């Protein structure tokens, strides 16, 4: 549980470096994709940490294998804390990462990765990545507070 939380903290540090340093100087869609990967990893480790905590407290019998079912199980196990917005973001990032994408204004301030999600177009730019990064940080704080306060 604590190991997973430590791994999540390491991933968010890497994401922070990508956001504040690499993206500032490189401004490519490859850096955006790397940052999305790091955010997904951060959520993965945070979710795993919560699942281990829930199993330890006998709220759940075992971990499901798929990310979607893990998210559903966490929502049921932790009804007292609001995980829905974070888990929805996690699933959205996973979809964005899997879908084909196009690039716009690479090497400029408004570099954008454009993904087609069904009938919806998602444009991931630096400003949106900042929001995603902040939500990932909030999620990690929530996970840490949940695990450490209820021991």
CORMOPE-V8919 format. One record per residue. N is the residue number from 1. RES is the residue in one small letter. SS is DSSP state (h for helix, s for strand, l for the rest). PHI is phi in degrees with one decimal (* if undefined). PSI is psi in whole degrees, -180 to 180 (none if undefined). Layout:
N&RES&SS&PHI&PSI + N&RES&SS&PHI&PSI
This chain:
1&x&l&*&-55 + 2&x&h&-66.7&-34 + 3&x&h&-63.8&-43 + 4&x&h&-63.9&-39 + 5&x&h&-66.3&-39 + 6&x&h&-65.9&-40 + 7&x&h&-62.8&-41 + 8&x&h&-62.3&-40 + 9&x&h&-64.5&-38 + 10&x&h&-65.4&-42 + 11&x&h&-64.4&-39 + 12&x&h&-69.4&-31 + 13&x&h&-64.0&-42 + 14&x&h&-65.2&-40 + 15&x&h&-64.3&-39 + 16&x&h&-61.9&-43 + 17&x&h&-63.8&-44 + 18&x&h&-60.3&-42 + 19&x&h&-71.2&-49 + 20&x&h&-86.7&-23 + 21&x&h&-113.8&-64 + 22&x&h&-60.0&-46 + 23&x&h&-67.9&-30 + 24&x&h&-65.1&-39 + 25&x&h&-97.5&-25 + 26&x&h&-99.6&-48 + 27&x&l&52.9&55 + 28&x&l&-124.0&160 + 29&x&h&-67.9&-28 + 30&x&h&-62.0&-38 + 31&x&h&-68.6&-39 + 32&x&h&-59.7&-46 + 33&x&h&-63.6&-39 + 34&x&h&-63.8&-40 + 35&x&h&-65.5&-42 + 36&x&h&-60.7&-42 + 37&x&h&-59.1&-44 + 38&x&h&-66.0&-38 + 39&x&h&-66.0&-40 + 40&x&h&-61.9&-44 + 41&x&h&-62.3&-39 + 42&x&h&-59.9&-48 + 43&x&h&-63.1&-41 + 44&x&h&-55.3&-50 + 45&x&h&-67.2&-38 + 46&x&h&-64.2&-42 + 47&x&h&-64.9&-44 + 48&x&h&-60.5&-40 + 49&x&h&-62.2&-44 + 50&x&h&-64.9&-38 + 51&x&h&-64.4&-42 + 52&x&h&-63.3&-41 + 53&x&h&-62.9&-45 + 54&x&h&-63.8&-38 + 55&x&h&-68.1&-40 + 56&x&h&-62.4&-37 + 57&x&l&-86.6&5 + 58&x&l&61.4&33 + 59&x&l&-84.3&-26 + 60&x&l&-133.6&151 + 61&x&l&-78.7&-42 + 62&x&l&-159.2&170 + 63&x&l&-86.8&135 + 64&x&l&-74.8&156 + 65&x&l&-79.2&-29 + 66&x&l&-97.2&148 + 67&x&h&-59.7&-38 + 68&x&h&-64.2&-45 + 69&x&h&-69.4&-31 + 70&x&h&-64.0&-42 + 71&x&h&-63.4&-44 + 72&x&h&-62.6&-43 + 73&x&h&-64.0&-41 + 74&x&h&-63.7&-40 + 75&x&h&-61.5&-38 + 76&x&h&-73.0&-41 + 77&x&h&-72.5&-33 + 78&x&l&-118.0&64 + 79&x&l&-69.9&-23 + 80&x&l&-75.8&-18 + 81&x&l&-116.5&149 + 82&x&l&-88.1&96 + 83&x&l&-98.0&-13 + 84&x&h&-55.5&-49 + 85&x&h&-63.1&-36 + 86&x&h&-71.5&-42 + 87&x&h&-68.9&-35 + 88&x&h&-63.7&-42 + 89&x&h&-62.4&-44 + 90&x&h&-57.5&-48 + 91&x&h&-66.6&-36 + 92&x&h&-63.9&-45 + 93&x&h&-60.5&-39 + 94&x&h&-63.4&-41 + 95&x&h&-66.0&-44 + 96&x&h&-58.4&-42 + 97&x&h&-66.6&-35 + 98&x&h&-80.8&-28 + 99&x&l&-77.3&152 + 100&x&l&-63.8&154 + 101&x&s&-140.1&161 + 102&x&s&-124.7&166 + 103&x&s&-114.8&149 + 104&x&s&-141.8&137 + 105&x&l&52.5&46 + 106&x&l&-64.9&147 + 107&x&l&71.4&15 + 108&x&l&-127.0&171 + 109&x&l&-58.9&-37 + 110&x&l&-98.8&37 + 111&x&l&-57.5&135 + 112&x&s&-139.0&136 + 113&x&s&-104.1&123 + 114&x&s&-109.1&119 + 115&x&s&-116.8&144 + 116&x&s&-100.3&113 + 117&x&s&-108.7&91 + 118&x&l&65.4&-119 + 119&x&l&-95.6&5 + 120&x&s&-111.0&139 + 121&x&s&-105.2&128 + 122&x&s&-112.5&123 + 123&x&s&-106.1&112 + 124&x&s&-98.7&114 + 125&x&s&-122.1&-176 + 126&x&h&-62.2&-40 + 127&x&h&-65.0&-44 + 128&x&h&-65.7&-39 + 129&x&h&-61.8&-36 + 130&x&h&-61.4&-42 + 131&x&h&-63.7&-44 + 132&x&h&-62.2&-42 + 133&x&h&-62.4&-45 + 134&x&h&-64.0&-38 + 135&x&h&-67.0&-37 + 136&x&h&-63.9&-40 + 137&x&h&-62.8&-44 + 138&x&h&-61.4&-41 + 139&x&h&-61.2&-45 + 140&x&h&-63.2&-40 + 141&x&h&-62.0&-43 + 142&x&h&-61.8&-45 + 143&x&h&-62.3&-48 + 144&x&h&-60.6&-44 + 145&x&h&-64.7&-40 + 146&x&h&-64.4&-47 + 147&x&h&-69.7&-44 + 148&x&h&-81.0&-29 + 149&x&h&-80.9&-23 + 150&x&l&-105.8&18 + 151&x&l&-69.8&none
